[in-house]
Amino acid sequence: MAVGSEFFLDVIFGDRLFLKEQENVFRTRAKIMPLLLALFCLWGLTGPDAARAETKSLDQMLEGFNSEPEPQNTGSYDSVLQGFEEKKADPPQDSLDVLKGFEETKSPSPKESVSQDQAFSLPQWLDIEGDLTFRSVANLDANPPAPGQTDHRGLDSLRGEISLQADVELPQNWDFRISGDAFYDAAFSINGRDDYTGPDLASRESQVEFDELWLRGSLLSNLDLKLGRQIVVWGRSDNIRVTDVLNPMDYREPGMTDIEDLRLPVVMTKLDYYPAGLHLSAILLNEIRFNKDPAFGSNFYSAPSRPPEDIKPRSHLDNTEFALSLEQNFSGWDYSLYGAYFYNDNGHLARGNQGIVREHERLYMLGAAVNLVKGNWLFKGEAAWFEGFKFLALPQEEKSRLDLLLGVEYSGIHETTISLEAANRHMFDFDQILENSPENPKEDDFQWALRISRDLMHDRLTMTFLASAFGLGLDQGGFQRLEGEYELTSHWHFIGGLVLYQSGEHRPFEAAGDKDRVFVKLKYSF
């Protein structure tokens, strides 16, 4: 075995001893969570009256910044707030709506008007939208790093990002979508690129890639085809993955973003059949793509050595993944059944010719999900059976696992939604030798998530509190995020928040307790 591989395993086992020394730190830091929750609840207790008063004050401050003068208000108070009641404006039909109002500064001739319309309006069969986002993240850690490791204190990100999406209507009710994103993070140049590892720079400094790229249409009256890079969401949970196994995830910055924004599209061939109130889907996954994990040297990569080589299967016919789903909706409830044969995104460690490597085994999965609505209550459940897990400590054996999730969501409080979800992953025939396997498997792996969101100031401000933790005693790693999003205009949004982390045995939180951060974003949507 290569020396580097042995050192990697030693680091893993050493980290486990280090985590035991962090238990007192975890208990101290966990006390902050109730304070955040109390602050959130106190904000909510201001009620509609206080929110209305704040909205009026802000509207008065912003008076005079509109593209055209507002008439003097002589009516009721509600007329003052007219136009501010919608949470988010519909996407503009014209992707260049940012220029709206400038042509009104003078009265152009009819000939000029025609030329302007021809120059700036898009054809009806084309819709373009996108976001331009400026983001800054600062780490709150005051402890210096260990010798030889990157200093991530202070400014961690100063990123400009653009995302674009174009939808094209084709003949015979077919349509086509292409989307992509690009970003550049100036924090690395400001802090000094020589202080970062090559993998960290490659992972977080810049990116240009296609996201969704698909063609969709009807082959028959009840048979649809969707071909290309796409996202398929399975399950009912918004915070914990159980049956949602088809798309890999972007885990480079855990806790910063919701699951719905972390899924990575994959090339699929998807057939949807709609017989008599049912929805049957058959899917071929033609692209082998795995999770984006924290890179060596980044904030959430705790080991001082590089990870083992990742042996990824090639994307060709023999490695095609398969999936089936059946859905049916009723009055007040619905259910889904799932089946898949796919590669394990996380993989397992194995002994190769050059030492320890990471391989990805095939897994079988059968699952189900259900939703039940009762008044203001939404009850949800998911279950999934997996076969085929492999581990370095028992290379000749395959293990099975049963994942169960229960959740409840309540929306009976004005402009407020509260959800609680809990899941457990049980490994069958668990051998004690697996406790020393570097993949760190567990006989029972418990996870829970609490989310509270509230709309204020006539839906212009949305506050969200999310707490997620692993372990029955909440002691195996997790985070809490308090975030606010304010609608400055129909196009401009300001987002700010705080993320607190707790260290634990669950990756990627082994040494995350000193990674607390604050972030701000300014987003322009068009």
Rosetta blueprint (number, residue, H / E / L):
1 M L
2 A L
3 V H
4 G H
5 S H
6 E H
7 F H
8 F H
9 L H
10 D H
11 V H
12 I H
13 F H
14 G H
15 D H
16 R H
17 L H
18 F H
19 L H
20 K H
21 E H
22 Q L
23 E H
24 N H
25 V H
26 F H
27 R H
28 T H
29 R H
30 A H
31 K L
32 I H
33 M H
34 P H
35 L H
36 L H
37 L H
38 A H
39 L H
40 F H
41 C H
42 L H
43 W H
44 G H
45 L L
46 T L
47 G H
48 P H
49 D H
50 A H
51 A H
52 R H
53 A H
54 E H
55 T H
56 K H
57 S H
58 L H
59 D H
60 Q H
61 M H
62 L H
63 E L
64 G L
65 F L
66 N L
67 S L
68 E L
69 P L
70 E L
71 P L
72 Q L
73 N L
74 T L
75 G L
76 S L
77 Y H
78 D H
79 S H
80 V H
81 L L
82 Q L
83 G L
84 F L
85 E L
86 E L
87 K L
88 K L
89 A L
90 D L
91 P L
92 P L
93 Q L
94 D L
95 S L
96 L L
97 D H
98 V H
99 L H
100 K L
101 G L
102 F H
103 E H
104 E H
105 T H
106 K L
107 S L
108 P L
109 S L
110 P H
111 K H
112 E H
113 S H
114 V H
115 S H
116 Q H
117 D H
118 Q H
119 A H
120 F H
121 S L
122 L L
123 P L
124 Q L
125 W L
126 L E
127 D E
128 I E
129 E E
130 G E
131 D E
132 L E
133 T E
134 F E
135 R E
136 S E
137 V E
138 A E
139 N E
140 L L
141 D L
142 A L
143 N L
144 P L
145 P L
146 A L
147 P L
148 G L
149 Q L
150 T L
151 D L
152 H L
153 R L
154 G E
155 L E
156 D E
157 S E
158 L E
159 R E
160 G E
161 E E
162 I E
163 S E
164 L E
165 Q E
166 A E
167 D E
168 V E
169 E E
170 L E
171 P H
172 Q H
173 N H
174 W E
175 D E
176 F E
177 R E
178 I E
179 S E
180 G E
181 D E
182 A E
183 F E
184 Y E
185 D E
186 A L
187 A H
188 F H
189 S H
190 I H
191 N H
192 G L
193 R H
194 D H
195 D H
196 Y L
197 T L
198 G H
199 P H
200 D H
201 L H
202 A H
203 S H
204 R H
205 E L
206 S E
207 Q E
208 V E
209 E E
210 F E
211 D E
212 E E
213 L E
214 W E
215 L E
216 R E
217 G E
218 S E
219 L E
220 L E
221 S L
222 N L
223 L E
224 D E
225 L E
226 K E
227 L E
228 G E
229 R E
230 Q E
231 I L
232 V L
233 V L
234 W L
235 G L
236 R L
237 S L
238 D L
239 N L
240 I L
241 R L
242 V L
243 T L
244 D L
245 V L
246 L L
247 N L
248 P L
249 M E
250 D E
251 Y L
252 R L
253 E L
254 P L
255 G L
256 M L
257 T L
258 D L
259 I H
260 E H
261 D H
262 L L
263 R E
264 L L
265 P L
266 V E
267 V E
268 M E
269 T E
270 K E
271 L E
272 D E
273 Y E
274 Y L
275 P L
276 A L
277 G L
278 L E
279 H E
280 L E
281 S E
282 A E
283 I E
284 L E
285 L E
286 N L
287 E L
288 I L
289 R L
290 F L
291 N L
292 K E
293 D L
294 P L
295 A L
296 F L
297 G L
298 S L
299 N L
300 F L
301 Y L
302 S L
303 A L
304 P L
305 S L
306 R L
307 P L
308 P L
309 E E
310 D E
311 I L
312 K L
313 P L
314 R L
315 S L
316 H L
317 L H
318 D H
319 N H
320 T L
321 E E
322 F E
323 A E
324 L E
325 S E
326 L E
327 E E
328 Q E
329 N E
330 F E
331 S L
332 G L
333 W E
334 D E
335 Y E
336 S E
337 L E
338 Y E
339 G E
340 A E
341 Y E
342 F E
343 Y E
344 N L
345 D L
346 N L
347 G L
348 H E
349 L E
350 A E
351 R E
352 G E
353 N L
354 Q L
355 G E
356 I E
357 V E
358 R E
359 E E
360 H L
361 E L
362 R E
363 L E
364 Y E
365 M E
366 L E
367 G E
368 A E
369 A E
370 V E
371 N E
372 L E
373 V E
374 K E
375 G L
376 N L
377 W E
378 L E
379 F E
380 K E
381 G E
382 E E
383 A E
384 A E
385 W E
386 F E
387 E E
388 G E
389 F E
390 K E
391 F E
392 L L
393 A L
394 L E
395 P E
396 Q E
397 E E
398 E E
399 K E
400 S E
401 R E
402 L E
403 D E
404 L E
405 L E
406 L E
407 G E
408 V E
409 E E
410 Y E
411 S L
412 G L
413 I L
414 H L
415 E L
416 T E
417 T E
418 I E
419 S E
420 L E
421 E E
422 A E
423 A E
424 N E
425 R E
426 H E
427 M E
428 F L
429 D L
430 F L
431 D L
432 Q H
433 I H
434 L H
435 E H
436 N H
437 S L
438 P L
439 E L
440 N L
441 P L
442 K L
443 E L
444 D E
445 D E
446 F E
447 Q E
448 W E
449 A E
450 L E
451 R E
452 I E
453 S E
454 R E
455 D E
456 L E
457 M L
458 H L
459 D L
460 R L
461 L E
462 T E
463 M E
464 T E
465 F E
466 L E
467 A E
468 S E
469 A E
470 F E
471 G L
472 L L
473 G L
474 L L
475 D L
476 Q L
477 G L
478 G E
479 F E
480 Q E
481 R E
482 L E
483 E E
484 G E
485 E E
486 Y E
487 E E
488 L L
489 T L
490 S L
491 H L
492 W E
493 H E
494 F E
495 I E
496 G E
497 G E
498 L E
499 V E
500 L E
501 Y E
502 Q E
503 S L
504 G L
505 E L
506 H L
507 R L
508 P L
509 F L
510 E L
511 A L
512 A H
513 G H
514 D H
515 K L
516 D L
517 R E
518 V E
519 F E
520 V E
521 K E
522 L E
523 K E
524 Y E
525 S E
526 F L
